[in-house]
Structure formats: structure tokens, C-alpha cells
């Protein structure tokens, strides 16, 4: 703008255009154009000289752009649609160029096509250059396209998900096929990615998957509790990408497009009969990908990782993360909660009956929490329709009843007398239902409190001689004092008279 002001000042001082050109060093054609614009504006030099630089540029600095020829005009009209197509899986700029040339054989060449498309895209899509620090972030996502495994017996094909993780600094990539995107497959895949990298980054950046994020939010999303527990175990942070913002995880988006070419393409036409078999093939191609020299960097991902990023990762913990499943349950009236998938029941302290508790379980253990306090722990048992009960969890009356077993009654009877033990054994053998036998045994043994061990032993001895194994027989012997009768003969009772009694002749 200072040059324009200088030209106009000389012109106002009646210098010729040639003199102005020599004085300022500006081409004569430029001087003529500025003078012409000044004349057309019908402003005085003082008025123009007082204008701010921005207004002065608007008045003298604008140049008419050369009109776009027909070929370029057609091409630029196609760019918006091409840009939308470029976001689809597997679509590249070269593919778009080939399609363009098929429809417009006389169109511009490849180099000009790429140059004009880049210029157009830079104007409509501003890009912020992101510098990825080594060891800072691990970007994770699932590929849109799935792979498949075949059931060897039925021959049916089953689609499986493909998990992808990329380190920001070196772009070292990890790829694994898993059955589903659920937590039980997603979190172990994240763990294997960390072990493949040999360390832990400062943060993990997932997409807004339900398995990673319970509730999306622009400023503070809610992390899934299990995934948060996993991150805490490995000493890292979860930083979810913003919803519908693929640029937040551009590295993993690019990596997925690359693995379509370097892994998917190589696996096409091959049949795999298990996840392990498929992942073994993926790993071979993955190593080729990580060891291939990157365009413009003169080094492979693996080389950059070993040279710059490995030392920036935090060390892995000595103990691997154990995946925990959890759900909420109400403690039943009998003081137990069930793991639905096992159909097995676990005891909870009786004071929590009717309350909601959180059940968290691993492959080997079951933990039960109430208000963030662990109230029970059991070894996991997958036997269906069985109970695992801690006697301390039961109320005192139920705790005692729960101890009722044949060994319990035989042991108590043996402490009194061998004949009492023999009588209890006969009760246990003759009653059809265990609980019925246990009640009779409890009644007989409680008689020792009233009459003492000696009388009870004699009463049981007498009842054994009768061949009558029930509580009432022992009670009647004690009430009538027959336990003190040294004859050993029991009293013959008269048969009561009744119209319904058939009499002895009936059976002859």
C-alpha cells in the first residue's frame, strides 16, 4: 500500500507515468493501472491518502481473475460430490480421477486434477495441523468392513469385527479380529494392543462406542464403568473423540483405509475356520505394514516406534487386567443373589435382604457391593441351580437349620450314647424325606435336656427292641417310665374296640 501512496503522490506532483515508473521501480503497466483507477474514483489525493490500508486495498489492490475455462468449470462443479464420495470406505482420489476420465475423456490430466482438487479442498475444508507427541495417545476404533470365519462342520460363514489401534507418534498399528464389539471382546482387544506396543500411552482415544462411553457429551462424556476400571488398572486416561468428528481420530481413520489395501486385500479368497487362524494371518500382514517405509518419512512405523516412541510409553503393570462383568440385583428373601448366565446362587448377609446390590464377577471370583462397600465375596461356581452359602451371612435360626445334615445328628447322638446314635441312624434310614427325618432327630435329641442322657439312652434302647423308630415312641417310653423297667419287656396294649377294625379272622 505504501507503493500505491508513493505512485499517487508523484502523480499528484505532475510527474509523468514513465518518471513514476523509474522513480518507484514499478512496471509502467502497473503505474498506468493505478493512475487509471485513481482517476475513475474521482477522489482527491488527500482523500485517498487518508484511507486506511484495507480500504486502499479494496480500491486499488483487487485484480480481475482470469475467467475459468469450460473444462475447469465442469471439474469444479464435480468436486463437492467427489468430496462426499471420498469419505466412503475404499474410495481414493485416483479412483475418482479414473471415474472422471471415463465420463470426460477430454478432461484435464491427472496432475492438474489432483492440484485443482487440493486447491478447492483447502478453501472449503480448513485443516489444523496436529502434532502428535510420542507416547501421548493411542487411537482405537472398529473398521467399518468386517471379515469372516467359517464353521468347519456346517460350512456357514460368520462375520467378525476388526479392531484397530494406532499410536499417534509413530503410527505403529495393531489389528485384531474379534467376535463382537461388546465389552467382553473390546476390552481384551485393547489390552492385547497395549501388550503388542509393549507399553501404555498417556491416553486412549476411542470413538463414542457404547462399550467405551455410556453417555456422550461435548465437554465431559461419561466413560463406561468397566472401561474406566480397565484404564485405571493400566494407569492411563480415556479421552473419547467428539461424536460425528472423525478428524478427532484421523490417524485411525487413515489406518483403517490403509489396512483395507494391505491386509483385507491379501486375505480375500482365503477361508479361515477360527478367530485364532484369522488373527495369525492378520499378524503376518500387519508386520509387513508396520515395517514398510512410510511415504515422505524415509522410515517405517516400526523403526519410528523403536527410535522415538517406545521409551515414552509407561511400563505395563505386572498383573494383567481381569475382565469384570457386573449387574444390579435384589437380594431374595432367602438371602441370595444369582448370576443369570450360571444360574448359580450366592449368599449375602441377611441384613441386606430386599435391597439392591451390585454383583461384580470375574472368571474366578464373585464380589457383591452395597453403597460402594463390599459385603460378600465367593469363589465362582458354574454349577447350575446350586447355592454357595457362607454360614456367617445367615440369621442365627436359619444358620442352625442350614447345618442340619445326617453327620450333624449322628455326631450329637454319639456324644450321648451309642444306642442313641443307633436309634438316630434308624430314623435317618426309615424316613422318606430328609427334612422330616431331621426334625424327628432334633426332637429326640432335645429330650436329653428334660430327662438326661442316661434315661434317653435306655429309652432309645427300648424303642430299638420294639422296632419303632419315631419321636412319639421314645416320648411315651419316658412318660410311662418304661426306660426304668428292667424286664426288657414292653407293655402289651389292648386293642381298642371300633366298628372299622376288621379283627383277626379277616386275615385267615
Secondary structure, DSSP 8 states (H G I E B T S, - for coil): -HHHHHHHHHHHTT--HHHHHHHH---HHHHHHHHHHHHHHT--HHHHHTS-HHHHHHHHT--------HHHHHHHHHHHHHHHHHTSTT--HHHHHHHHHHH-TTS--HHHHHHHHHHHHHHHS--------TTTEEEEEE-SS-EEEE-TTT--EEEEEEEEEEETTT--EEEEEES-SSHHHHHHHHHHHHHHHTSB-SEEE--S-TTTEEE--SS--EE-HHHHHHHHHHT-EE----TT-GGGGHHHHHHHHHHIIIIIHHHTT---SSHHHHHHHHHHHHHHHHHSB-TTTSSBHHHHIIIIIGGGSB---SS-----EEEEEE--TTSEEEETTTTEEEE--GGGTTSEEEEEE-SSEEEEEETTEEEEEEE----TT-EE--GGGS-HHHHHHHT--HHHHHHHHHHH-HHHHHHHHHHHHH-SSHHHHHHHHHHHHHTHHHHHHHHHHHHHHHHHHHT--SHHHHHHHHHHTGGG-TT-----------TT---GGGG-
